[in-house]
Amino acid sequence: MRFRIAHFFCLSILALGFILASPSLSAKRFGAYAQNSVSGYVYGANRQRLADLYIELLDEFGRTIQRGKTTGAGYYEFRGFGSGAFIVKVFGLGTDYEEQEQRIEIVNTVVATPDGGYRRGGFDDQQLDIYMRLKPGLTPASVAIFVQDIPPEAQKLYEKGVADVDAKRNADGLAALRQAIEKFPKYYYALERLGTEYIRLARPESYKAAELLLAAAVDINPRGFKSWYGLAYARYSLNDTAGAMSAIEKAIEINSSSPDALLLSGSLLRGSKKYAEAEKQLVKSRNLAKETLPQVHWELALLYGNDMKRYADAAKELKLFLKANPSAKDAEHIKKLIADFEAKAKST
């Protein structure tokens, strides 16, 4: 079973569902979830919109209701939950920013019906923009932001491409990003975004295209962490282990606290049979991710169970994988693997 690190490029939100239960207003009497929503943008230094940050919607007790990532334009959205007090939590994993939480109150009008039930009197759609705080010791001037003098026509095409891709109009979005690069071939952010989108297509020819685009991006901006990470992933997907390792080392050199980069590094080291080094990178990734990255538990389980014969540790990691990813498609098969590993641990 070949492991694939899909979390960095996957934009979909894991909807776990939520019912606000109380003695007087039960889920049964409501009959359906309220279609409330909260959305907005996440900003960093110099009002830069921050892409690919993990973000969660929590209930008032701190339990995760929904989870996702900000889009390429720094946008997030949660929909389909009940009323009450909630927390929007943004993680600064692998960035210059601290973790940030903001509370929000969702209120629906509740009207009694003649049959003794209740109905909603309206929905609550709230806009909540979040401004991240820099880590201690950092200032807006010290945060690296790559700046280019972009021709206006190319910039308009780039902005259209990002908006279209974020709205799932992929064909239009990719075409606009390609046109932006045609107008300005050294357009760093357009090269990076188009390369990232080609990786999402997950086809051999798209991985090759992504490699070419992202190699051009790091040539223009050698300090571009996301471009180095994407280049490593594209090469990994093309079975170029040496090239992927070289690129991921560059990414970690720029940002050594990225759980995603450490996870990919650990996977590559495991594939090269450097098990002790792989464990070191994967454990770092797990400790930094704090349950936002279920795949690291899966990769550790493979390392412990298949390569290091540490069956008890393998079973533990699979349990953590299911806890962090309760909707996993192969949950029953994974439970069987846990039982098998636990049995092996007792017999050795």
C-alpha positions in Angstrom: 0.0 0.0 0.0 1.7 3.2 -1.1 1.3 6.2 1.1 0.2 9.4 -0.4 0.4 12.8 1.3 -2.8 14.4 0.1 -3.4 16.8 3.1 -1.2 19.8 1.8 -3.0 19.9 -1.6 -6.4 18.8 -0.6 -8.8 21.8 -0.2 -11.9 19.9 0.9 -13.4 20.4 4.5 -14.0 17.3 6.7 -17.6 17.8 7.9 -18.2 15.8 11.1 -21.7 17.2 11.8 -23.1 18.7 15.0 -26.3 18.8 16.9 -26.9 21.2 19.8 -28.8 19.1 22.3 -30.6 20.5 25.4 -33.6 19.3 27.5 -36.0 21.6 25.8 -34.7 21.7 22.2 -33.6 18.2 21.1 -32.3 17.3 17.7 -35.4 15.1 17.1 -37.7 18.1 17.6 -35.7 20.3 15.4 -35.8 17.7 12.6 -32.7 19.1 10.8 -29.5 21.0 11.3 -29.6 24.7 11.0 -27.8 25.9 7.9 -25.8 28.6 9.6 -22.4 29.7 8.3 -19.2 31.6 9.2 -16.7 32.7 6.7 -14.0 35.2 6.1 -10.3 35.8 5.3 -7.2 35.2 7.4 -4.6 38.0 7.3 -1.0 38.2 8.2 1.6 40.9 8.3 1.1 43.8 5.9 -2.5 42.6 5.4 -1.2 39.6 3.4 -3.9 37.0 3.0 -2.5 33.7 4.2 -3.1 30.5 2.2 -3.1 26.9 3.3 -3.4 27.4 7.0 -5.2 24.8 9.0 -8.4 26.1 10.5 -11.1 24.5 12.7 -14.6 25.3 14.0 -14.9 24.2 17.6 -17.9 24.1 19.9 -17.9 25.9 23.3 -16.3 22.9 24.9 -13.3 22.9 22.5 -14.5 19.9 20.4 -13.8 20.0 16.7 -16.9 20.4 14.6 -15.4 21.0 11.2 -11.8 21.2 9.8 -10.2 22.6 6.7 -7.6 24.9 5.2 -7.6 28.5 3.9 -7.8 28.7 0.2 -5.1 30.3 -2.1 -6.8 33.6 -1.4 -6.8 33.1 2.4 -10.5 32.4 2.5 -12.3 29.9 4.7 -15.9 28.9 5.2 -17.9 26.6 7.5 -21.5 25.7 6.9 -24.3 23.5 8.2 -24.1 23.7 12.0 -26.5 24.7 14.8 -26.7 27.7 17.0 -24.7 28.5 20.1 -21.2 29.6 21.0 -18.3 28.6 18.8 -14.6 29.1 18.3 -12.8 29.6 15.0 -9.2 28.4 15.5 -6.4 29.0 13.1 -3.1 27.1 13.4 0.2 28.8 12.6 2.0 25.4 12.0 5.2 26.0 10.1 4.7 29.7 9.8 5.8 32.9 11.5 2.4 33.3 13.2 1.0 32.2 16.5 -2.1 30.1 16.9 -5.2 32.3 17.0 -8.7 31.8 18.3 -11.8 34.0 18.0 -15.2 33.3 19.6 -18.5 33.8 17.7 -22.1 33.5 18.7 -24.6 32.0 16.2 -28.2 32.8 17.0 -31.3 31.4 15.3 -34.9 32.4 16.0 -36.9 29.4 17.3 -40.7 29.3 16.8 -43.1 26.8 18.4 -45.3 24.9 15.9 -49.0 23.8 16.6 -47.9 20.1 16.8 -45.6 20.8 19.8 -42.4 20.9 17.8 -40.1 23.8 16.7 -39.0 25.4 13.5 -36.1 27.7 12.6 -37.1 31.3 12.1 -34.0 32.1 10.0 -30.3 31.4 9.4 -27.3 33.2 10.8 -24.5 33.9 8.2 -21.6 35.7 9.8 -18.4 37.2 8.3 -15.4 36.8 10.6 -12.0 38.0 9.3 -9.0 36.9 11.5 -5.7 38.7 11.9 -2.8 36.5 12.9 -0.2 37.7 15.4 3.5 37.2 14.7 5.5 35.1 17.0 7.5 37.0 19.7 10.6 38.8 18.4 9.2 39.1 14.8 8.1 42.3 13.1 6.2 42.9 9.9 9.5 44.1 8.3 11.2 40.9 9.2 8.7 38.6 7.6 9.8 37.6 4.1 7.3 38.6 1.4 8.4 38.1 -2.1 7.7 41.3 -4.2 7.7 41.7 -7.9 6.7 44.5 -10.3 3.8 42.7 -12.1 2.3 44.0 -15.3 -1.3 44.9 -14.5 -2.8 42.6 -17.2 -0.8 39.6 -15.8 -1.9 40.4 -12.3 -5.6 40.5 -13.3 -5.3 37.1 -14.9 -3.6 35.7 -11.8 -6.3 37.0 -9.5 -9.0 35.7 -11.8 -7.3 32.3 -11.9 -7.0 32.1 -8.1 -10.7 33.1 -7.7 -11.8 30.6 -10.3 -9.8 27.7 -8.8 -11.0 28.5 -5.3 -14.6 28.5 -6.6 -14.0 25.0 -8.3 -14.0 26.5 -11.8 -10.8 24.6 -12.4 -10.6 24.7 -16.2 -11.2 28.5 -16.3 -8.8 29.0 -13.4 -5.9 26.9 -14.9 -6.4 28.7 -18.2 -6.1 32.1 -16.5 -3.0 31.2 -14.6 -1.4 29.9 -17.8 -2.2 33.2 -19.5 -0.8 35.2 -16.6 2.5 33.3 -17.0 2.4 33.9 -20.8 2.1 37.6 -20.1 4.9 37.6 -17.5 7.0 34.4 -17.6 8.8 35.1 -14.3 5.6 35.6 -12.4 6.6 33.8 -9.2 3.2 33.4 -7.5 1.5 32.3 -10.8 4.2 29.7 -11.4 3.8 28.4 -7.8 0.0 28.3 -7.9 -0.2 26.7 -11.3 2.3 24.1 -10.2 0.4 23.4 -7.1 -2.8 23.0 -9.0 -1.2 20.5 -11.5 -0.1 18.4 -8.5 -3.7 18.3 -7.4 -4.7 16.7 -10.7 -2.6 13.7 -9.6 -1.6 12.4 -13.1 1.9 11.6 -14.4 1.8 14.3 -17.0 0.5 16.9 -14.5 3.3 16.0 -12.0 5.8 16.5 -14.8 4.3 19.9 -15.6 4.3 20.8 -11.9 8.0 19.9 -11.6 8.9 22.3 -14.5 6.8 25.1 -13.1 8.0 24.8 -9.5 11.6 24.4 -10.6 11.2 27.8 -12.4 9.6 29.3 -9.3 12.5 28.3 -7.0 14.9 29.7 -9.5 13.2 33.1 -9.2 12.7 32.9 -5.5 15.1 30.5 -3.8 13.5 31.2 -0.4 10.0 30.1 -1.5 9.1 27.3 1.0 5.9 26.3 -0.7 7.5 26.0 -4.1 10.3 23.8 -2.7 7.8 21.6 -0.9 5.7 21.3 -4.0 8.7 20.5 -6.1 9.7 17.7 -3.7 6.2 16.3 -3.8 6.1 16.4 -7.7 9.4 14.6 -7.8 8.3 12.1 -5.2 5.2 11.3 -7.3 7.5 10.8 -10.3 9.6 8.3 -8.3 12.6 10.6 -8.4 13.6 9.9 -4.8 17.0 11.7 -5.0 15.5 14.8 -6.5 12.6 14.8 -4.0 15.0 14.5 -1.1 17.2 17.4 -2.4 14.1 19.6 -2.7 12.6 18.7 0.7 15.9 19.4 2.4 15.8 22.9 0.9 12.2 23.3 2.2 13.1 22.2 5.7 16.2 24.5 5.6 13.8 27.4 5.1 11.1 26.2 7.5 12.1 23.5 9.9 8.8 23.5 11.8 6.5 22.5 8.9 4.7 19.3 9.8 4.0 18.7 6.1 7.7 19.0 5.0 8.8 16.8 7.9 6.2 14.2 7.0 7.3 14.0 3.4 10.9 13.9 4.5 10.1 11.0 6.8 8.3 9.1 4.0 11.2 9.5 1.7 13.7 8.4 4.3 11.5 5.4 5.1 11.5 4.5 1.3 15.3 4.7 1.4 15.3 2.3 4.4 16.8 4.9 6.7 14.4 3.9 9.4 15.9 5.7 12.4 16.1 9.0 10.5 12.6 8.5 9.2 11.3 8.0 12.7 13.0 11.2 13.9 11.3 13.3 11.2 7.9 11.7 11.5 7.8 12.1 15.3 8.7 15.8 14.9 5.9 16.1 12.4 3.4 14.4 14.7 4.4 16.6 17.7 4.1 19.8 15.7 0.8 18.8 13.9 -1.2 18.2 17.1 -3.8 16.0 15.5 -4.3 18.1 12.4 -2.4 15.7 10.2 -3.8 12.1 10.4 -1.4 10.9 7.7 1.6 11.1 10.0 0.1 8.4 12.3 -0.5 6.2 9.2 3.1 6.6 8.1 4.5 5.9 11.6 2.3 2.8 11.8 3.8 1.5 8.5 7.3 2.3 9.8 6.8 0.6 13.1 4.7 -2.4 11.9 6.3 -3.2 8.6 9.9 -2.0 9.0 10.9 -1.9 12.6 8.7 -4.7 13.9 7.5 -2.5 16.8 3.9 -3.9 16.7 2.6 -2.2 19.9 3.7 1.2 18.6 2.2 0.4 15.2 -1.2 -0.4 16.8 -1.0 2.8 18.9 -0.4 5.0 15.8 -3.3 3.4 13.9 -5.6 4.1 16.9 -4.5 7.8 16.8 -5.1 7.8 13.0 -8.7 6.7 13.5 -9.2 9.2 16.3 -8.0 12.0 14.1 -9.8 10.7 11.0 -13.0 9.0 12.2 -14.5 9.0 8.7 -11.6 7.0 7.1 -13.0 4.8 4.3 -11.1 1.7 5.4 -11.9 2.1 9.1 -13.0 -1.6 9.6 -9.8 -2.8 7.8 -7.7 -0.6 10.0 -9.3 -1.9 13.1 -8.4 -5.4 11.9 -4.8 -4.3 11.4 -4.8 -2.9 14.9 -5.9 -6.2 16.3 -3.3 -8.0 14.2 -0.5 -5.8 15.5 -1.7 -6.1 19.1 -1.7 -9.9 18.7 1.8 -9.8 17.3 3.0 -7.6 20.1 1.8 -10.1 22.7 3.5 -13.0 20.9 6.9 -11.4 20.6 
